[in-house]
């Protein structure tokens, strides 16, 4: 019989393995509950009931989770109904640019809606901007300037900010009426590149001196690498435990927000925007828990594998009995 006895830090490795196993299961469950399709169905049902404001929240959340052409189309249609014409234009155009089967089936309706929406907006054709230019419309997030230079804006005066790599930014104010179009010349001057300074003769000498200093001096005699690794193991395990606990708290907040969304949908209540970040909390919590569990296991193993005595480190005893098959046993102090 071959017997291997391992003395270990009480509970560290066993608890860490258990935590990691539980978190893998939780990750699968959380992913299964992220269902954009379910949110779209809830939004469609609310639109059938004539409640476009409630439907908008569910379509928006579905689009945030998965930017599919169908989600973009449904969001654009409800934005049209709510007179959010600039948002509707972007989402309807995005959907129609795809070859999605659902979009193809409803293409005529979507094209008619896009034409109607654009009738409520102004059109600006930008000329002179370099390739790769982005534009901020009325303080919104920057988007790539379309190949034809067309920018859709709400009627009235709109602030536009143009940016391009290696070019100076440019800001413009444009006024256009609903259903009208104008042209706008935009020039973004190229940024002057600074001339690199020639290296001085003293630099190689300084570098050589620094290298000499780094090479000088052998490591301190008698340094206890094993003890340093044990301390590092305990520190890592402790940090992993703290991170895992924090992750569990954050994950529970995300689950509570998701439960609130489903509860509101069942009760027919408006979509609460403050719960829309449940996936962010869930992903962050899961990441922290998994990272904490891994650190807990790593720290425990690091401590065990660098023991310095029979009382604190791993101990191995080997014996052989004739006529018996070899058996490996691992006994832990958990």
LUMVO-977342 format. One record per atom (N, C-alpha, C, O, CB): x, y, z. Coordinates in steps of 0.2 Angstrom, whole numbers, plus 5000, padded with zeros to 4 digits. Glycine has a CB too. Layout:
XYZ ...
//
This chain:
500449945000 500050005000 500450065000 500950075004 499550005006 500350114996 500650174996 500150224999 499650234997 500850194989 500450265004 499950305008 500350375007 500950385009 499850285015 499950425005 500150495005 499750535010 499150545009 500150524998 500050565015 499650605020 499850685019 500450695018 499850585027 499350725018 499550795017 499250835022 498550835023 499250815010 499650865026 499350915031 499250985028 499751005025 499850915037 498751015029 498551075026 498251135030 498151115036 498051065020 498251195027 497951245031 497251235031 496951225026 498151315027 496951235037 496251215039 495751255034 495651315035 496051225046 495451215030 494851235026 494951275020 494551295016 494451275031 495651295019 495751345014 495551315007 495151345003 496451365014 495951255005 495851234998 495151204997 494851214992 496351174997 494851165002 494251145002 493651195001 493251184996 494051095008 493751245005 493251305004 493351334997 492851354994 493351355009 493951344995 494051374988 493751334983 493451364978 494751394987 493851274983 493651234977 492851234977 492551234972 493851154978 492551234983 491851234984 491551304981 491051304978 491651224991 491851354983 491651424980 491651424973 491251444970 492151474983 492251404970 492351404963 491751364959 491451384954 493051374960 491651304962 491151254959 490451294959 490051284955 491051194963 490251324965 489651354966 489551414961 489051424958 489551384973 490151454960 490051504956 490051494948 489651524945 490751554956 490251434946 490151414939 489451394938 489151414933 490651344938 489151364943 488451354942 488051414942 487551424938 488151314948 488151464947 487851534947 487951564940 487451604938 488051574952 488551564937 488651594931 488151574925 487851614922 489351594929 488051504925 487651474920 486951494921 486551514916 487651404920 486751494928 486051524929 485951594927 485351604924 485851514936 486351634929 486351704927 486251714920 485851754917 486851744930 486651684916 486651684908 485951664906 485651694901 487251654905 485651614909 485051584906 484451634907 483951634904 484851524910 484551674913 484051724914 484051794910 483551824910 484051744922 484651804907 484651864903 484351844896 484651814892 485451884901 483751864895 483351844889 483051904886 482551934888 482751794891 483451934881 483151984877 482451974874 482052014873 483652014872 482451904871 481851884868 481251894873 480651914871 481851814866 481251874879 480751884884 480551954885 479951974885 480951854891 481052004885 480952074886 480552094880 480152144880 481552114887 480752074874 480352094868 479652074868 479252114866 480752064861 479552014870 478851994870 478452034875 477852044874 478851914872 478752044881 478352094885 478252164883 477652184884 478752094892 478752184879 478652254876 478052254870 477652294870 479252274873 478052194866 477552194861 476852184864 476352214862 477652124857 476752144870 476152144873 475952214876 475352224876 476252094879 476352244879 476152314881 475952364876 475552404877 476752344885 476252354870 476052394864 475352374862 474952424860 476552394858 475252314862 474552294860 474052324865 473452334863 474552214860 474252334871 473852364876 473752434876 473452474880 474052344883 474152464871 474152534870 474652574875 474552634875 473552564871 475052544878 475552574883 476252574880 476652534882 475552534890 476352624876 477052634873 477552654877 478152634876 476952684867 477352694883 477952714887 478252654891 478852654892 477652764892 477752604893 478052544897 478452504892 478952474893 477452504900 478152494886 478452454881 479152484879 479652444878 478052454874 479252544879 479952574877 480452554882 481052534880 479852654877 480352544888 480852524893 481052454892 481652444892 480552534900 480552414890 480752344889 481152334883 481652294882 480152294889 480952364877 481352364871 482052394872 482452364869 480952404865 482052444876 482752474877 483152424880 483752424878 482652544880 482952394885 483352344889 483552284885 484152264885 482952324895 483052264881 483252204876 483752224871 484252184870 482552184872 483752284869 484252314864 484952324868 485452304865 484052384861 484952344874 485552344878 485852284879 486552274879 485452384884 485452224880 485752164881 486052134875 486552094875 485252114884 485652144869 485852104863 485652154857 485052154856 485552034862 486052184854 485952234849 485752194842 486152204837 486452284848 485252154842 484952124836 484552164832 484352214834 484552064838 484552154825 484152194821 483452204823 483052254823 484152174814 483152144826 482452144828 482352194834 481852224834 482252074830 482852184839 482752234844 482852304842 482452344845 483352214849 483252324838 483352384835 482652414832 482452464833 483952394830 482352364828 481752384824 481252394829 480852444828 481552334819 481152354834 480552364839 480652424843 480152464844 480552304843 481252444845 481452504848 481352564844 481052614846 482152504851 481552564838 481352614833 480652634832 480452684832 481752604827 480252574832 479552584831 479152614837 478752664836 479152514829 479352594843 479052624849 479352694850 478952744852 479152584855 479952714848 480152784848 479852824843 479752884845 480952784847 479652804837 479252834833 478552854836 478352914836 479152804826 478252804839 477652814842 477652874848 477152904849 477352754845 478252874851 478352924857 478652984854 478753034859 478752894862 478752994848 478953054845 479753064847 479953124847 478553114847 480053014848 480853014849 481153004842 481452954841 481052964854 481053054838 481153044831 481953034829 482052994825 480953104826 482353064832 483053064831 483252994833 483652964829 483453114835 483052964839 483252904841 482952844836 483252804834 483052884848 482352864834 481952814830 482352804823 482352754820 481252834829 482552864821 482952864814 483552814814 483652774810 483152934812 483952824820 484552784820 484352714821 484752674818 484952804826 483952694825 483752624826 483452584820 483552534818 483352614832 482952624817 482652594811 483152584805 483152534802 482052644809 483552634804 484052634799 484552574800 484752544796 484452694798 484752564807 485152514809 484852444807 485152394804 485352514816 484252434808 483852374807 483852364800 483952304797 483152374810 483652414796 483552404788 484252394785 484252364779 483252464785 484852404788 485452394785 485652324785 486152304783 485952434788 485252284789 485452214790 485052164785 484652184782 485352184797 485252104785 484952054781 484552004785 484451944784 485452014776 484352024791 483951984796 483251964793 482952004790 483852024803 483151904794 482551874792 481851904794 481451924790 482451794793 481851924800 481251954803 481252024800 480652054798 481351964811 481752064799 481752124796 481552124789 481152164786 482452164796 481752074785 481552064778 480752054778 480452074773 481952004775 480552014783 479752004783 479352064784 478852074781 479651954788 479652114787 479352174789 479652234786 479552294788 479252184797 480052224781 480452284778 479952344775 480152394777 480852254772 479452324772 479052384770 478752424775 478752484775 478452354766 478552394781 478252434786 478852474789 478752534791 477952384792 479452444790 480052484793 480252534788 480452594791 480552434794 480252524782 480452584777 479952634777 480152694777 480552554770 479352624778 478852674778 478852714785 478852774785 478052644778 479052684790 479152714797 479752764796 479752814799 479252664802 480252734793 480952774793 480752834789 481052894790 481452734789 480452834783 480252894779 479852944783 479953004783 479852874773 479352914787 478952964791 479352994796 479353054797 478352924794 479852954800 480252984805 480653044802 480753094805 480652934808 480953024796 481453074793 481053144791 481453194791 481853044787 480453134790 480053194788 480053244794 479853304793 479353174786 480153224800 480153264806 480853284808 480853324813 479853224812 481353274804 482053294806 482253334800 482053344795 482453224807 482853364802 483253404797 483853364795 484153324798 483453474800 484053374788 484653334786 485153384784 485053434781 484353294779 485753364786 486353404785 486853364781 487053304783 486653434792 487153384776 487653354772 488253384773 488353444771 487453354764 488753344776 489353374778 489853364772 489953314770 489653344785 490253414771 490753414765 491453434768 491453484772 490553464759 491953394766 492653414767 492953384773 493553384775 492653484769 492553344777 492853304783 493253244780 493053214776 492253284787 493853234784 494253174782 493953114783 493453104787 494953184785 494153064780 493952994782 494052974789 494552994792 494352944777 493552934792 493652914799 493352964804 493452964810 494352904800 493053024801 492753074806 492153044810 491753014807 492553134802 492153064816 491553054820 491253124822 491553174821 491853014827 490553114823 490253174825 489753164831 489453114832 489753194819 489753214835 489353224841 488753264839 488853324837 489753244847 488153244840 487553284838 487153304844 486953264848 487053244833 487153364846 486853394851 487053364858 486653354862 486053374850 487653354859 487953324865 487853244866 488053224871 487553354871 487653214861 487553144861 488253104860 488753144858 487053114856 488253044861 488853004860 489153014853 488653014848 488852934862 489753014852 490053024845 489852954841 489952904844 490753034845 489752964835 489652914830 490052924824 490152984822 488852904829 490152874820 490552884814 490052924809 489452904808 490752814811 490452964805 490053004800 489952954794 490352924792 490453064798 489252954792 489052914786 489552924780 489752984779 488352924785 489552874776 489952884770 489752944766 490152974762 490052824766 489152954765 488853014761 488853074765 488653134762 488152994759 489153074771 489153144775 488453164778 488453224780 489453194771 487953124778 487353144780 487253134787 487353084790 486753104776 486953194791 486853194798 486153214799 485953264796 487353234802 485753174803 485053194804 485053224811 485353204816 484653124804 484653284811 484653324818 483853334819 483453334814 485053384817 483753354825 483153384827 483053454824 483553484823 482953384835 482453474822 482353544820 482553594824 482553584830 481553554818 482853644821 483053704825 483853704825 484153684820 482853694833 484153734830 484853744830 485253684834 485053674840 485053814833 485753654831 486053594834 486753604834 487053634829 485853534830 487053594840 487853594840 488153534838 487953474840 488053614848 488653534834 488953474831 489753484832 490053534832 488853474823 490053424834 490753424836 491053364831 490753314832 490853414843 491553384827 491853334823 492553324825 492953364828 491853364816 492753254825 493453234827 493653184822 493253144819 493353204834 494353184821 494653134817 495353124819 495653174822 494653154809 495653064819 496353054821 496753094817 496753104811 496452974820 497253124821 497853164819 497553234815 497853264811 498253134814 496953254818 496653314815 496353354821 496153324826 496053304810 496353424820 496053464826 495353454825 495053454820 496253534825 494953454831 494253454831 493953514829 494253564829 494053434838 493353514827 492953564824 492253564827 491953514827 492953574816 492053624829 491353634832 490953674827 491153734825 491353654839 490353664826 489853704822 489153704825 488953654828 489853674814 488853754823 488153764825 487753764818 487953804814 487953824829 487253724818 486853714811 486153724813 485853694818 486953654807 485753764809 485053774810 484653744803 484853764798 484853854811 484253704805 483853674799 483153654801 483053644807 484153604797 482653664797 481953654798 481753584797 482153544794 481453694794 481253554800 480953494799 480853474792 480453514788 480353474803 481053424789 480953404782 481453444777 481353434771 480253424780 481853484780 482353524775 483053494776 483153454780 482353604777 483453514771 484153494771 484553554769 484453594766 484253444766 485153554772 485753604771 486353564770 486453504771 485753654777 486853604767 487553584767 487953614771 487853674773 487753584759 488453584774 488953614779 489653594777 489853534777 488753594786 490053644776 490753634775 491153624782 491153674786 491053694771 491553574783 491953564789 492653544787 492753494783 491553504793 493053584789 493853574788 494153554795 494053594800 494153634785 494453504795 494853484802 495553484800 495853444797 494653414804 495953544802 496653544800 497053484803 496953464809 496953614803 497553464800 497953414802 498453434808 498653494808 498453384796 498553394813 498953414819 499653404817 499853354814 498753364825 500053464818 500753464817 501153414821 501053414827 501053534817 501553374818 501953324822 502553354825 502953384821 502053264818 502753354831 503353374834 503953344831 503953284830 503353374842 504453384831 505153354828 505453314834 505553354839 505553404825 505653254833 505953214839 506653244840 507053264835 506053144837 506853264847 507553284848 508053234848 507953174849 507453314856 508653254845 509153204845 509453184851 509453234856 509753244840 509653124852 509853104859 510553134861 510953144856 509953024859 510653154867 511253184869 511753124870 511653074871 511153224875 512453154870 512953104871 512953074878 513253024879 513653134870 512653114883 512653094890 512253034891 512352994896 512553144895 511753024887 511252974889 511452904889 511352864893 510652974883 511952884884 512252814884 512652804890 512652744893 512652794878 512952854893 513352844899 512952834905 513152794909 513852904900 512452874905 511952864911 511652794911 511552764916 511452924911 511452774905 511152704905 511652654907 511452604910 510852694898 512252664905 512752614907 512852614914 512952554917 513452624903 512852674917 512952674924 512452644928 512552604933 513052744927 511852654926 511252624929 511252554929 511052514934 510552654926 511452524923 511452454922 512052424927 511952364930 511652434915 512552464928 513052434932 512852434939 512952384943 513652484932 512452484941 512152484948 511752424949 511752394955 511852554950 511252414944 510852354945 511152294946 510952244949 510352354939 511752284942 512052214942 512452204949 512552154951 512552214936 512652264952 513052254958 512652234964 512052244964 513352324960 512952194968 512652164974 512352104974 511852104970 512252224977 512552054977 512251984976 511651984981 511552034985 512751924978 511151944980 510551934985 510851924992 511351894993 510151884983 510451954997 510551945004 510651875006 510251835004 510051985008 511151855009 511251785011 510751765016 510551805020 511951775014 510551705016 510051675021 509351695020 508951685024 510351695027 509251725014 508551745013 508051685013 508151635009 508451785006 507551685016 507051625017 506551635012 505951665013 506751625024 506651605006 506151605001 505551565002 504951585001 506451574994 505551515006 504951475008 504551515012 503951515011 505151415011 504851555017 504451595022 504051645018 503451665019 504851615027 504451675013 504151735009 503551705005 503051745005 504651765005 503651645002 503051614998 502451595003 501851605001 503251554995 502651575009 502051555014 501651625015 501051625016 502351525020 502051675017 501651745018 501251765012 500751785013 502251795020 501551755006 501251775000 500551734999 500051764997 501651774994 500651665001 500051625000 499451645005 498951655003 500251555002 499651665011 499151685016 498851755014 498251755015 499451695023 499251795012 499051865009 498551855003 498051885003 499551905007 498751804999 498351794993 497651764995 497151784992 498651754988 497651714999 497051685001 496551735005 495951735004 497251625006 496851775009 496451825013 496151875008 495551895009 496851855018 496551895003 496251944998 495751914994 495251944993 496851974994 495851844992 495351814988 494651804992 494151814989 495551744987 494751794999 494151785003 493751855003 493151855002 494251765010 494151905004 493751975004 493451984997 492952014997 494252025006 493851974992 493551994985 492951944984 492451974981 494051984980 492951884986 492351844985 491751864988 491251864986 492551774987 491851884995 491251914999 490951974995 490351984995 491551925006 491452024993 491152084990 490852064984 490252094982 491752124988 491052014980 490751994974 490051964975 489551974971 491151944970 489951924980 489351894982 488851954984 488251944982 489451854988 489052004987 488552054989 488352094983 487752104982 488952104994 488852114978 488652144972 488252104968 487752124964 489352164968 488352034967 487951994963 487251994966 486751984962 488251924963 487151984972 486451984975 486052044974 485452044973 486551974983 486452104973 486152164971 485852164964 485252184963 486552224972 486252134959 486052124953 485452074952 484952094948 486652094948 485452024956 484851974956 484252014958 483751994956 485051914960 484352054963 483752084966 483452134961 482852144960 483952124972 483852164957 483652214952 483252174946 482752194944 484252254949 483552114944 483252074939 482552044942 482052044938 483652014937 482552024948 481852004951 481352064951 480752044949 481951974958 481652124952 481152184952 480852194945 480352204944 481552244954 481352184940 481052194933 480552144931 480052164928 481652184928 480652074933 480152024931 479552034935 478952024933 480451954933 479652054941 479052074946 478552124943 477952124943 479252084953 478952184941 478552234938 478252214931 477652244930 479052294936 478552174927 478252154921 477652114922 477152124919 478752114917 477652074927 477052024929 476552074932 475952054930 477251974934 476652124935 476152164938 475952224934 475452254935 476352194945 476252224928 476052274923 476252344925 475952394922 475252274922 476852354929 477052414931 477552444926 477852404922 477352414938 477652504926 478152534921 478852504922 479052494928 478152614921 479252504917 479952484917 480352534921 480352594920 480252474910 480652514926 481052554931 481752554928 482152504928 481052524938 481952614926 482652624923 483152614928 483752584926 482752694920 483052624934 483552614939 483752534940 484352524942 483352644946 483352494937 483552424938 483852394931 484052334931 482852384939 483952444926 484152414920 484952394920 485152364915 484052474915 485252414925 485952394926 486052334930 486652324932 486352454929 485552284930 485652224934 486252184931 486552144935 485052184934 486252184924 486752134921 487452164923 487952124924 486652134914 487552224924 488252254926 488452234933 488952204934 488252334925 487952234937 488052214944 488152134944 488652114947 487452224949 487752094940 487852024940 488552004937 488851964940 487351994936 488752034932 489352014929 489952034933 490451994934 489452054922 489952094936 490452114941 490452074947 491052054949 490352184943 489952054950 489852014956 490151944954 490551914958 489152004958 489951914948 490251844946 490951844945 491351804947 489851824940 491251904942 491951904941 492351914947 492851874948 492051964936 492051954952 492451954958 492451894962 492951874965 492152014963 491851854962 491751794966 492251744963 492551704967 491051764966 492251734956 492651684953 493451704954 493851654956 492551684945 493551764953 494251784955 494451774962 495051754963 494351864953 494051794967 494151784974 494251704975 494751694979 493651814978 493851664972 493951594974 494551564971 494851524974 493351554971 494751594965 495351564962 495951594966 496451554967 495451594955 495951654969 496451674973 496451634980 497051624982 496351754975 495951624982 495851584989 496251514988 496651494992 495151574991 496051484982 496451414981 497151424980 497551384982 496051384975 497351474976 498051484974 498451494980 498951474981 498151544969 498151544985 498551564991 498551504995 499151494998 498151614994 498051454996 498151395000 498651354998 499051325002 497451365000 498651334991 499151294988 499851324989 500351284990 499051284981 499951384988 500551414989 500851404996 501451394997 500551494987 500451415001 500551405008 500751335009 501351315012 500051425013 500351285007 500551215008 501151195005 501551155008 499951175006 501251214999 501851184995 502551214997 503051194995 501751194988 502451265002 503151295004 503151285012 503451335015 503151365002 502951235015 502951215022 503651215024 504051185020 502551155024 503851225030 504551225033 504651175038 505151165041 504751295035 504051145040 504151095046 503551045045 503151055041 504151125053 503650985049 503150935049 502450965051 501950935050 503350875052 502451015055 501851035058 501451085054 500851095054 502051075065 501851125050 501551175046 501551165038 501151195035 501851235047 501951115036 501951105029 501751035027 501550995031 502651115026 501751015020 501550955018 502050895021 502650905020 501450945011 501750845023 502150785025 501950725021 501350715020 502050765033 502450685018 502350625014 502650565017 503250565019 502650645007 502250515018 502550455020 502450395015 501850395013 502350435027 502850355013 502750305008 502950235012 503450225015 503250315002 502550185011 502650115013 502350065008 501950085004 502350105020 502650005008 502449955004 502249885007 502649865011 502949944998 501649855006 501449795008 501449745003 501049754998 500849805012 501749685003 501749634998 501049614997 500649605002 502249584999 500849594991 500149564990 499649614990 499049594988 500049514995 499749674991 499149724991 499249774985 499849794983 499149764997 498749794982 498749844976 498949914979 498849924985 498149844972 499349954975 499450014977 498850064978 498450064973 499950044972 498850094983 498250144984 498550204986 498950214990 497750114990 498250264984 498450324985 497850364989 497350364987 498550374979 498050384995 497550415000 497750495001 498350505002 497450385006 497350535001 497450605002 497050625008 496450635007 497350654996 497350635014 496950655019 497050735021 497650755022 497050615026 496550775021 496550845022 496250865029 495850835031 496250885016 496550925032 496250945038 495751005036 495951055036 496750975043 495150985034 494651035032 494151045038 493651085037 494251005026 
//
